[in-house]
Amino acid sequence: MSLNADWMQRDLAVLWHPCTQMKDHERLPLIPIRRGEGVWLEDFDGKRYLDAVSSWWVNVFGHANPRINARIKAQVDQLEHVMLAGFSHRPVIELSERLVAITPPGLERVFYADNGSSGIEVALKMSFHYWRNGGRTEKKRFVTLTNSYHGETVAAMSVGDVALFTDTYKPLLLDTLKVPSPDCYLRPEGVSWEEHSRTLFAHMEQTLAEHHGEIAAVIVEPLIQGAGGMRMYHPIYLRLLREACDRHGVHLILDEIAVGFGRTGTMFACEQAGIAPDFLVLSKALTGGYLPMAAVLTTDDVYQAFYADYATLRAFLHSHTYTGNPLACAAALATLDIFRDDEVIEKNKALAARMAQATEHLKDHPQVAEVRQTGMALAIEMVQDKPSKTPYPWQERRGLAVYRHALSRGALLRPLGSVVYFLPPYVITPEQIDFLAEVATEGIDFATRSAVSVAMPAGAPAEFRDPG
Ligand SMILES: *Cc1c(COP(=O)(O)O)cnc(C)c1O
């Protein structure tokens, strides 16, 4: 038996994997990874995979990056962890200073959590609590966009709208106000991204005008709705939203968990709109993809609403055990050093242009409705019918065919439904981008020919069963 097969068998005997129907693994191989280096992941049989999705959007400077490794190794010999209530340490202080310095003006305080969803919970609770501390107990609802994703905990799911992840749990969720997304994929023919996003803002304006008295905050993913299929919109929407939130006395929470740290072409997506939120939630690439951590930045105004004598009971008594973990902070500091020293945002422009160039031909593919891009995120929307943008039935799992083909060619492309996307580490080379485009093209051709369902009945015609 190969080493891969041996580890796979041991894994499937005891593990339950995230975001997975485990029965799929009766036929879909699970890939045990032995080591990583740069953009490559290597399995136990020595096969290598180019990590085109940055291991779920976290890894920006490659696997086993020597500079990040060194910083974590040095930190672990000094202090691995200390509770952050009543105590502090150098990495968390330095990281907070640097986050305040590089984020938009007005964000002056940093609160930590230990994953993205928990960071969202912090922002939602803080906003609600801010209004409550000011006697505005009626401000307890949140406004969110359709097709948004903010994480998996119950309140984070409540402000999300990807049916696949939330529908089952509806009876548990908070009552939120949902506004149509400014997503430009379905804009009418001949209408620009800017016009479309601006037009869609009317729904937001109306909701805020009608309900501002009971709204604590609006929460959005700026510029890219990630888990919702890498749907994109124009920065004008954020500008209008900031202005309207101010006018209606409502907080703005920006979830930059996926888009922060250069993904959209600027360090933070909100820079492209020239705005600052009341709460900025960061995670994923914050630690270079090494360790789980989230940071919630907020304003002095919010901070002061909680600052009072203990007996007033205004304090934010929220905590996560691993808040501000020193090893995670060390990884984040090393990551920020690389951004600064290597002028990453500037250099990414050439890589983003190469991504566009390498996928240009897919725009004419009969089964591709759109190739869209914002900075270092590029998405290819596969459809059953191009003129009408009719999606493939989800049961056909066309994206899975692309995934399997890519694995066979040594690339990790993990489509979201029928959306194939590249969200590569920034250490990818132009030649590697060309390779990914080639693999994606083959994968899309392959998916076009074969609907895949690992759950297809045994009697299904051969071309509908698993590809080899
Ligand atoms: C991944 C993600 C989250 C959730 O972060 P976790 O660390 O997985 O809990 C929230 N919002 C966005 C936009 C994300 O992409």
The ligand as a MOL file (V3000), in Angstrom:
LIG
                    3D

  0  0  0     0  0            999 V3000
M  V30 BEGIN CTAB
M  V30 COUNTS 15 15 0 0 0
M  V30 BEGIN ATOM
M  V30 1 C -13.2670 32.7200 6.3700 0
M  V30 2 C -14.1590 33.8710 6.5980 0
M  V30 3 C -14.7690 34.0830 7.8470 0
M  V30 4 C -14.6600 33.0980 8.9860 0
M  V30 5 O -13.3590 32.9240 9.4660 0
M  V30 6 P -13.0130 31.5750 10.2420 0
M  V30 7 O -11.6170 31.7710 10.7160 0
M  V30 8 O -13.1320 30.4620 9.2450 0
M  V30 9 O -13.9720 31.4350 11.3620 0
M  V30 10 C -15.5370 35.2170 8.0070 0
M  V30 11 N -15.6850 36.1060 7.0050 0
M  V30 12 C -15.1120 35.9510 5.8030 0
M  V30 13 C -15.3010 36.9910 4.7500 0
M  V30 14 C -14.3530 34.8190 5.5510 0
M  V30 15 O -13.8270 34.6380 4.3360 0
M  V30 END ATOM
M  V30 BEGIN BOND
M  V30 1 1 1 2
M  V30 2 1 2 3
M  V30 3 2 2 14
M  V30 4 1 3 4
M  V30 5 2 3 10
M  V30 6 1 4 5
M  V30 7 1 5 6
M  V30 8 2 6 7
M  V30 9 1 6 8
M  V30 10 1 6 9
M  V30 11 1 10 11
M  V30 12 2 11 12
M  V30 13 1 12 13
M  V30 14 1 12 14
M  V30 15 1 14 15
M  V30 END BOND
M  V30 END CTAB
M  END
